[in-house]
Amino acid sequence: MCRHFAYLGRPVALRTVLLDPPFGLLRQSWSPRLQRFGNVNVDGYGVGWYAEGDERPARYRREGPIWADGDLADLARVVRSHAILGAVRSATPGCAPGPQAAAPFAAGRWLFSHNGALPGWPGAFEPLAELLPTAELLELEARTDSALLWAVVLNRLRAGVELGKALAEVCLAASELADARINLLATDGSSLAATAWGDTLFQRRDADGSLLVASEPFDDGPGWSEVPDRSLLVADAAGSALIPLVAHPAGSALTPPAPTGPRSREDATL
């Protein structure tokens, strides 16, 4: 499956949300409490963050389990950010290994993660791939179900679709093809969007306005609330909103966007 989280708020050291919480991502890699599919998440991990004044995020990704990386503690101790997205991976059978297959995926100002699986991938999801120009298929960072979902989301974002709407459209389109688990999470450094479709998702807004969205609570403290299954969460510094995800009555939740012209190099997949 995987586990993931995103943070928006006052600048904090990466370790305060990545390594320190008693039931945070480090613990979820070897002993998740609420994971419905799979027992461990040891097939890679990654974290992305934004530096002040720079809209393009940095990433750090590795192939093995998060606890085996001796360099991560130093990195997470000294790097601070107001916007962070992290994930640990449990690889879907048939998907490629390697750090390129670990979230977060990135392009331009966006970071993206997928917690779930697409049963029957890749064959059952050819209709999703067919929405993409050949050039964008060739840009896939890895041969994985998550990378395909990201490519379709990115296609929508490049066409000018708002972040939450792009995630909702792709989630619904994928859900029409199989009984998939499609918890998507993305941020542009100032706002975030997430879908809950087939696995758990929680949020917590602290008194200072900081927001944590995670596959499961990082601790047993107050303030955590579950995002209902089959819903979209959109949030920024001003607040959060929950929107039900309803399958398109005509059967097709997604259609190819109109061409938008050449992309700039700055919008190329990192």
C-alpha positions as CSV (number, residue, x, y, z in Angstrom):
1,M,0.0,0.0,0.0
2,C,2.2,2.8,1.3
3,R,1.8,5.6,3.9
4,H,2.2,9.3,3.3
5,F,1.7,12.7,4.9
6,A,1.9,16.4,4.1
7,Y,2.5,19.4,6.4
8,L,1.7,23.1,5.8
9,G,2.4,25.7,8.4
10,R,5.2,27.6,10.3
11,P,8.7,26.4,9.3
12,V,9.8,23.3,11.2
13,A,12.7,20.9,11.0
14,L,11.9,17.9,8.8
15,R,12.5,15.5,11.7
16,T,9.7,17.0,13.7
17,V,7.1,15.6,11.2
18,L,9.2,12.9,9.6
19,L,11.1,11.1,12.4
20,D,10.0,12.3,15.8
21,P,6.3,11.5,16.1
22,P,5.7,8.3,18.0
23,F,3.5,6.8,15.3
24,G,4.8,8.9,12.4
25,L,6.2,7.8,9.1
26,L,9.2,6.1,10.6
27,R,7.0,3.9,12.8
28,Q,4.5,3.3,10.0
29,S,7.3,1.8,7.8
30,W,7.6,-1.2,10.1
31,S,4.5,-1.2,12.2
32,P,1.5,0.8,10.8
33,R,-1.5,0.8,13.1
34,L,-4.3,1.3,10.6
35,Q,-3.0,0.0,7.3
36,R,-5.6,-2.2,5.7
37,F,-3.4,-3.8,3.0
38,G,0.1,-5.1,3.7
39,N,2.1,-5.1,6.9
40,V,5.3,-3.1,6.3
41,N,6.4,-0.3,4.0
42,V,10.1,-1.1,3.2
43,D,10.4,-0.7,-0.6
44,G,11.6,2.9,-0.6
45,Y,10.8,6.2,0.9
46,G,11.1,9.9,0.1
47,V,10.5,13.4,1.4
48,G,10.1,16.7,-0.5
49,W,10.2,20.2,0.9
50,Y,10.1,23.9,-0.1
51,A,12.7,26.5,0.7
52,E,11.7,30.1,1.5
53,G,11.4,32.1,-1.7
54,D,11.7,29.1,-4.1
55,E,8.5,27.6,-5.5
56,R,10.3,24.5,-6.8
57,P,10.7,21.8,-4.1
58,A,13.7,19.7,-3.3
59,R,13.5,15.9,-2.9
60,Y,15.4,13.1,-1.1
61,R,14.5,9.6,-2.1
62,R,16.0,6.2,-1.4
63,E,15.2,2.6,-2.4
64,G,15.4,0.8,0.9
65,P,13.6,1.1,4.3
66,I,13.6,4.5,5.9
67,W,15.2,3.2,9.1
68,A,18.3,1.9,7.2
69,D,19.4,5.3,6.0
70,G,22.1,6.6,8.3
71,D,22.3,10.0,6.6
72,L,18.6,10.9,6.9
73,A,18.8,12.0,10.6
74,D,21.3,14.7,9.9
75,L,19.4,16.0,6.9
76,A,16.1,16.0,8.8
77,R,17.7,17.8,11.7
78,V,19.0,20.8,9.8
79,V,16.6,21.3,7.0
80,R,13.5,23.4,7.8
81,S,10.4,24.1,5.7
82,H,6.9,25.4,5.8
83,A,5.6,22.7,3.4
84,I,6.7,19.0,3.5
85,L,5.4,15.9,1.8
86,G,6.8,12.4,2.7
87,A,6.0,8.8,2.0
88,V,7.1,5.2,2.6
89,R,6.5,2.6,0.0
90,S,5.1,-0.9,-0.1
91,A,5.6,-1.8,-3.8
92,T,2.6,-3.2,-5.8
93,P,3.5,-6.5,-7.4
94,G,4.7,-6.0,-11.0
95,C,5.8,-2.4,-10.4
96,A,9.4,-1.3,-10.8
97,P,11.8,-1.0,-7.9
98,G,14.3,1.8,-7.3
99,P,14.3,5.3,-5.8
100,Q,12.6,6.7,-9.0
101,A,9.5,4.6,-8.0
102,A,9.3,6.2,-4.5
103,A,7.1,9.2,-3.8
104,P,7.1,12.1,-3.8
105,F,7.0,12.5,-7.6
106,A,7.6,16.1,-8.7
107,A,7.3,18.6,-11.5
108,G,7.5,22.3,-11.4
109,R,6.1,23.5,-8.1
110,W,4.2,20.3,-7.3
111,L,4.8,17.3,-5.2
112,F,2.6,14.1,-5.4
113,S,2.1,10.8,-3.7
114,H,-0.2,7.8,-4.1
115,N,-1.2,5.5,-1.3
116,G,-3.0,2.5,-2.8
117,A,-2.9,0.1,-5.7
118,L,-4.4,-0.3,-9.2
119,P,-5.5,-4.0,-9.5
120,G,-4.9,-5.2,-13.1
121,W,-2.3,-2.6,-13.8
122,P,-1.0,-2.0,-16.4
123,G,-3.5,-3.6,-18.8
124,A,-6.7,-2.6,-17.0
125,F,-5.6,1.1,-17.0
126,E,-4.7,1.5,-20.6
127,P,-7.6,4.0,-20.9
128,L,-5.7,6.3,-18.5
129,A,-2.5,6.0,-20.5
130,E,-4.4,6.7,-23.7
131,L,-5.2,10.2,-22.3
132,L,-1.5,11.1,-22.4
133,P,0.5,12.2,-25.4
134,T,3.3,9.7,-26.2
135,A,5.9,12.3,-25.1
136,E,4.4,12.4,-21.6
137,L,4.2,8.6,-21.3
138,L,8.0,8.5,-22.1
139,E,8.5,11.0,-19.2
140,L,7.3,8.5,-16.6
141,E,9.8,8.4,-13.8
142,A,9.2,4.6,-13.2
143,R,7.1,1.8,-14.5
144,T,4.6,1.9,-11.7
145,D,0.9,2.5,-11.1
146,S,1.7,5.6,-9.0
147,A,3.8,7.1,-11.7
148,L,1.0,6.7,-14.3
149,L,-1.5,8.4,-11.9
150,W,1.0,11.2,-11.4
151,A,1.4,11.6,-15.2
152,V,-2.3,12.0,-15.7
153,V,-2.6,14.4,-12.7
154,L,0.3,16.5,-14.1
155,N,-1.3,16.5,-17.5
156,R,-4.4,18.1,-16.0
157,L,-2.4,20.6,-13.9
158,R,-0.4,21.7,-17.0
159,A,-3.8,22.3,-18.7
160,G,-4.7,24.7,-16.0
161,V,-7.0,22.5,-13.9
162,E,-7.0,23.4,-10.2
163,L,-5.1,21.0,-7.9
164,G,-8.1,19.5,-6.0
165,K,-10.1,19.1,-9.2
166,A,-7.2,17.4,-11.0
167,L,-6.9,14.9,-8.1
168,A,-10.6,14.3,-8.0
169,E,-10.9,13.8,-11.8
170,V,-8.0,11.3,-11.9
171,C,-9.3,9.4,-8.8
172,L,-12.7,9.0,-10.3
173,A,-11.4,8.0,-13.7
174,A,-9.2,5.3,-12.2
175,S,-12.0,4.1,-10.0
176,E,-14.1,3.4,-13.1
177,L,-11.6,0.9,-14.4
178,A,-11.1,-1.4,-11.4
179,D,-11.8,-1.7,-7.7
180,A,-8.7,0.4,-7.0
181,R,-7.3,2.1,-3.9
182,I,-6.6,5.7,-4.8
183,N,-5.5,7.9,-1.9
184,L,-3.8,10.7,-3.7
185,L,-1.9,13.6,-2.0
186,A,-0.4,16.7,-3.6
187,T,0.9,20.1,-2.7
188,D,2.2,23.2,-4.4
189,G,3.9,24.6,-1.3
190,S,1.0,26.8,-0.2
191,S,-2.0,24.5,-0.5
192,L,-2.7,20.8,-0.7
193,A,-5.3,18.4,-1.9
194,A,-5.9,14.7,-1.0
195,T,-8.4,12.0,-1.9
196,A,-9.5,9.3,0.4
197,W,-10.6,6.3,-1.7
198,G,-10.1,2.8,-0.2
199,D,-7.7,3.5,2.7
200,T,-7.5,5.7,5.8
201,L,-6.7,9.4,5.8
202,F,-6.6,11.9,8.7
203,Q,-6.1,15.6,9.3
204,R,-5.1,17.8,12.2
205,R,-5.2,21.6,12.4
206,D,-3.2,23.0,15.3
207,A,-3.8,26.2,17.2
208,D,-1.2,28.1,15.1
209,G,-2.9,27.1,11.9
210,S,-0.4,24.4,10.9
211,L,-2.0,21.4,9.1
212,L,-1.0,17.8,9.1
213,V,-2.6,15.3,6.7
214,A,-1.5,11.7,7.1
215,S,-2.5,8.2,6.3
216,E,-2.9,7.6,10.0
217,P,-2.5,9.8,13.1
218,F,1.1,10.5,14.2
219,D,0.2,10.3,17.9
220,D,-2.8,9.7,20.3
221,G,-3.3,13.4,21.0
222,P,-6.5,15.3,20.4
223,G,-7.4,17.1,17.2
224,W,-7.1,14.3,14.6
225,S,-10.2,13.8,12.5
226,E,-10.7,11.1,9.8
227,V,-11.3,12.2,6.3
228,P,-14.4,10.2,5.1
229,D,-13.8,7.5,2.5
230,R,-14.6,8.7,-1.1
231,S,-14.0,12.3,-0.4
232,L,-11.6,15.1,-1.4
233,L,-9.8,17.3,1.1
234,V,-8.6,20.7,-0.1
235,A,-6.7,22.9,2.4
236,D,-4.5,26.0,2.8
237,A,-3.6,28.4,5.6
238,A,-7.1,29.8,5.6
239,G,-8.9,26.4,6.3
240,S,-9.9,23.1,4.9
241,A,-12.9,21.8,3.0
242,L,-14.2,18.2,2.4
243,I,-16.0,17.4,-0.8
244,P,-17.7,14.1,-1.6
245,L,-16.4,12.2,-4.6
246,V,-19.2,10.9,-6.7
247,A,-18.7,8.8,-9.8
248,H,-19.6,10.6,-13.1
249,P,-23.1,9.5,-14.2
250,A,-22.0,9.2,-17.8
251,G,-19.2,6.8,-16.9
252,S,-16.2,8.9,-18.0
253,A,-14.8,11.2,-15.3
254,L,-11.9,12.4,-17.4
255,T,-11.5,13.6,-21.0
256,P,-8.3,14.8,-22.7
257,P,-7.8,18.6,-22.1
258,A,-7.2,20.9,-25.1
259,P,-3.6,21.3,-26.2
260,T,-1.8,24.1,-24.3
261,G,1.3,24.6,-26.5
262,P,4.9,23.8,-25.7
263,R,5.9,23.4,-22.0
264,S,8.7,25.4,-20.5
265,R,11.8,23.6,-19.2
266,E,11.0,24.7,-15.7
267,D,7.8,22.6,-15.9
268,A,9.6,19.4,-16.9
269,T,9.5,16.4,-14.6
270,L,12.4,16.5,-12.2
